């Protein structure tokens, strides 16, 4: 029987990490999609996935499931984990009907950063707007930080914790 499953968990994409519950895995017969806050969405078809394999061991959380794929525009290392055993998650993916079909010869070395430009630009714009709202402009004398500056620092700190 083919169905769609959705699982909440964490993900490592390249060198970036989104901890639980900031990532979501959605699998159907025709697509496997991993979306993570601040890291974007990575979608695969069966002909782009070489294998889904067990990966490492994370204390308390168990292991994860690594997506070996042929997409040159995605980082090489994509690992999803959740509170389920990785073996059970692999079984659920198979039950959903998603079966990797790409050849191992399709694997390539990839480069680049795993973070999409849109979240980065959004954070920089929000940071600057909060400073401007607090009255920090080059033509005024320096002053003590106000609530918007503190909010800007708190938002960047929250984004840093969310990506670890």
C-alpha positions as CSV (number, residue, x, y, z in Angstrom):
1,X,0.0,0.0,0.0
2,X,1.3,3.4,-0.9
3,X,0.8,6.3,1.4
4,X,2.4,9.6,2.4
5,X,4.3,9.9,5.7
6,X,5.4,13.0,7.5
7,X,7.9,12.9,10.4
8,X,9.2,15.7,12.6
9,X,12.9,15.6,13.6
10,X,16.2,17.1,13.0
11,X,18.6,17.3,10.0
12,X,22.2,17.9,9.2
13,X,22.7,19.4,5.8
14,X,26.3,19.8,4.9
15,X,27.9,21.5,7.9
16,X,24.6,23.1,9.1
17,X,22.3,21.5,11.6
18,X,18.6,22.0,12.5
19,X,17.7,20.3,15.8
20,X,14.4,18.7,16.6
21,X,11.7,19.9,15.9
22,X,12.9,22.2,13.2
23,X,13.0,19.7,10.4
24,X,10.3,17.7,8.6
25,X,10.6,14.6,6.4
26,X,7.7,14.0,3.9
27,X,7.7,10.9,1.8
28,X,5.4,9.6,-0.9
29,X,5.8,7.2,-3.7
30,X,7.2,9.9,-6.0
31,X,9.1,12.3,-3.7
32,X,11.2,12.5,-0.6
33,X,11.3,16.0,0.8
34,X,13.3,17.3,3.8
35,X,12.5,20.9,5.0
36,X,14.3,22.6,7.7
37,X,13.9,26.0,9.3
38,X,16.6,28.4,7.9
39,X,18.1,25.7,5.7
40,X,15.3,25.4,3.1
41,X,13.6,22.5,1.4
42,X,15.4,19.6,-0.3
43,X,13.2,17.5,-2.6
44,X,14.2,14.3,-4.3
45,X,12.6,11.9,-6.8
46,X,13.5,8.2,-6.8
47,X,15.8,8.6,-9.8
48,X,17.9,11.2,-7.8
49,X,18.4,9.0,-4.7
50,X,21.1,6.3,-4.8
51,X,20.3,4.9,-1.4
52,X,18.8,5.6,2.0
53,X,21.2,4.3,4.6
54,X,21.6,4.1,8.4
55,X,23.9,6.8,9.6
56,X,26.0,7.1,12.9
57,X,24.7,7.2,16.4
58,X,23.5,10.2,18.2
59,X,23.2,9.7,22.0
60,X,19.6,9.5,23.2
61,X,18.2,10.1,19.7
62,X,19.7,7.0,18.2
63,X,20.9,7.1,14.6
64,X,19.8,8.8,11.5
65,X,19.0,8.1,7.9
66,X,21.4,9.5,5.3
67,X,20.2,10.4,1.8
68,X,22.8,9.4,-0.8
69,X,21.8,11.5,-3.8
70,X,22.9,12.6,-7.2
71,X,21.7,16.2,-7.1
72,X,24.8,18.4,-7.8
73,X,23.0,21.5,-6.5
74,X,22.5,20.0,-3.0
75,X,25.1,19.4,-0.3
76,X,26.5,15.9,-0.3
77,X,25.7,15.2,3.4
78,X,22.0,15.1,4.2
79,X,21.1,13.2,7.4
80,X,17.6,13.2,9.0
81,X,16.9,11.8,12.5
82,X,13.9,11.6,14.7
83,X,12.7,9.8,17.9
84,X,12.0,6.7,15.9
85,X,14.6,4.0,15.3
86,X,16.3,4.5,11.9
87,X,15.4,1.0,10.9
88,X,11.7,1.7,11.5
89,X,11.9,5.0,9.6
90,X,13.5,3.2,6.6
91,X,10.7,0.6,6.7
92,X,8.0,3.4,6.7
93,X,9.7,5.0,3.7
94,X,9.6,1.7,1.9
95,X,5.9,1.2,2.8
96,X,5.2,4.7,1.4
97,X,6.5,3.4,-1.9
98,X,9.7,5.5,-2.2
99,X,12.4,3.3,-3.7
100,X,15.8,4.8,-4.6
101,X,16.6,4.1,-8.3
102,X,19.8,6.2,-9.1
103,X,23.0,4.4,-9.9
104,X,26.1,4.8,-7.6
105,X,27.9,6.2,-10.6
106,X,25.7,9.2,-10.3
107,X,27.3,10.3,-7.1
108,X,29.5,13.4,-7.4
109,X,31.5,15.7,-5.1
110,X,29.5,18.8,-4.4
111,X,30.5,22.2,-3.1
112,X,28.7,25.3,-1.7
113,X,26.9,26.2,1.5
114,X,23.8,24.3,2.7
115,X,21.9,27.5,3.6
116,X,19.6,29.2,1.1
117,X,20.3,32.9,0.4
118,X,16.8,34.0,1.2
119,X,17.0,33.3,5.0
120,X,20.5,34.9,5.2
121,X,19.3,38.1,3.4
122,X,16.2,38.2,5.6
123,X,18.2,38.0,8.8
124,X,20.6,40.8,7.6
125,X,17.7,43.0,6.6
126,X,15.8,42.4,9.9
127,X,19.0,43.1,11.9
128,X,19.5,46.5,10.1
129,X,15.8,47.5,10.3
130,X,15.8,46.8,14.1
131,X,18.8,49.0,14.5
132,X,17.2,51.8,12.4
133,X,14.0,51.6,14.4
134,X,16.0,52.2,17.6
135,X,17.5,55.3,16.1
136,X,20.9,54.1,15.2
137,X,21.9,56.2,12.2
138,X,25.3,57.5,11.2
139,X,24.4,61.2,11.5
140,X,23.3,61.0,15.1
141,X,25.7,60.7,18.1
142,X,26.0,57.3,19.7
143,X,23.5,56.3,22.3
144,X,22.7,53.4,24.6
145,X,21.1,50.3,23.0
146,X,17.3,50.3,23.1
147,X,14.7,47.6,23.0
148,X,14.9,47.1,19.2
149,X,18.7,46.6,19.3
150,X,18.3,44.0,22.1
151,X,15.6,42.3,20.0
152,X,18.0,42.2,17.1
153,X,20.6,40.5,19.2
154,X,18.1,38.1,20.7
155,X,16.8,37.1,17.2
156,X,20.4,36.4,15.9
157,X,21.1,34.4,19.1
158,X,17.8,32.4,18.6
159,X,18.8,31.8,14.9
160,X,22.2,30.6,16.1
161,X,20.7,28.2,18.6
162,X,18.2,26.9,16.1
163,X,20.9,26.0,13.6
164,X,23.1,24.1,16.1
